[in-house]
Structure formats: C-alpha cells, structure tokens
Amino acid sequence: MSYDTRTNRKTEMTVADFVISGELFEMAAGPVGFAAGAQWRDESYAVVRDPLYTQKRTILLQVRSSPLT
C-alpha cells in the first residue's frame, strides 16, 4: 500500500541593523575613531503536515508498540 502525502514548510526571518561610526577627535598619531552597532532578528519556522501522514505515523507507532500474540 502506498500513500501520497504533502508537507508544507515556511521559514521567515526579519532583520534590522543599526551602525554608527566616525571620527571623535584628532591626535598626533592620527584620528581616533568610534564604531558601534546593534542587530535585531526575528525568526520563525512552521510545518503543516498532511493529515494522512499524521494518521499513518500514528497507526505505525501503534502497530510497532503492540505486544506480539
């Protein structure tokens, strides 16, 4: 017996970057600089399985875990 099932996966990522840099002041050896940054990320992942796939897995687990008679 064979089954044709589908599984949908969705991945999302949102990124925000903030960077500031520049020269603060001058010294005899050259300019003194400053740099700073920050980053924010939001990631998500979702899986939607075919109900037939879920049923098939449940049935197989039940069969495998039942004692032999």
C-alpha positions as CSV (number, residue, x, y, z in Angstrom):
1,M,0.0,0.0,0.0
2,S,1.4,3.5,-0.8
3,Y,0.4,6.9,0.3
4,D,1.0,10.3,-1.4
5,T,1.2,13.0,1.2
6,R,2.4,16.6,1.3
7,T,4.3,18.6,3.9
8,N,4.4,22.4,3.8
9,R,7.3,24.3,5.5
10,K,7.6,28.0,5.9
11,T,10.6,29.9,7.2
12,E,10.6,33.7,7.8
13,M,13.4,36.0,9.0
14,T,13.2,39.7,9.7
15,V,16.5,41.6,10.4
16,A,17.2,45.2,11.5
17,D,20.7,46.6,11.6
18,F,21.9,49.9,13.2
19,V,25.5,51.0,12.7
20,I,27.2,54.3,13.7
21,S,30.8,55.2,13.1
22,G,33.0,58.2,12.8
23,E,36.0,60.2,14.0
24,L,35.8,61.5,17.5
25,F,39.0,63.7,17.6
26,E,42.4,64.1,16.2
27,M,45.7,63.1,18.0
28,A,49.3,63.4,17.0
29,A,49.3,59.9,15.7
30,G,46.1,60.3,13.7
31,P,42.3,60.4,14.2
32,V,40.6,58.4,17.0
33,G,37.5,56.7,15.7
34,F,34.4,55.1,17.2
35,A,32.1,52.4,15.9
36,A,29.1,50.7,17.4
37,G,26.3,48.5,16.1
38,A,23.3,46.5,17.0
39,Q,21.2,43.9,15.3
40,W,17.7,42.6,15.9
41,R,16.4,39.3,14.4
42,D,13.0,37.6,14.4
43,E,13.0,34.1,13.0
44,S,10.1,31.6,12.7
45,Y,9.5,28.2,11.2
46,A,6.3,26.4,10.7
47,V,5.4,22.9,9.4
48,V,2.0,21.8,8.2
49,R,1.7,18.1,7.6
50,D,-0.9,16.3,5.6
51,P,-3.5,14.7,7.9
52,L,-3.0,11.4,6.1
53,Y,0.7,11.5,7.0
54,T,-0.1,12.1,10.7
55,Q,-2.6,9.2,10.7
56,K,-0.2,6.9,9.0
57,R,2.5,7.7,11.6
58,T,0.1,7.1,14.5
59,I,-1.0,3.8,13.1
60,L,2.6,2.6,12.5
61,L,3.5,3.6,16.1
62,Q,0.5,1.7,17.5
63,V,1.4,-1.4,15.5
64,R,5.1,-1.3,16.5
65,S,4.3,-0.8,20.2
66,S,1.6,-3.5,20.4
67,P,2.8,-6.8,22.0
68,L,3.1,-9.9,19.8
69,T,0.4,-12.5,20.4
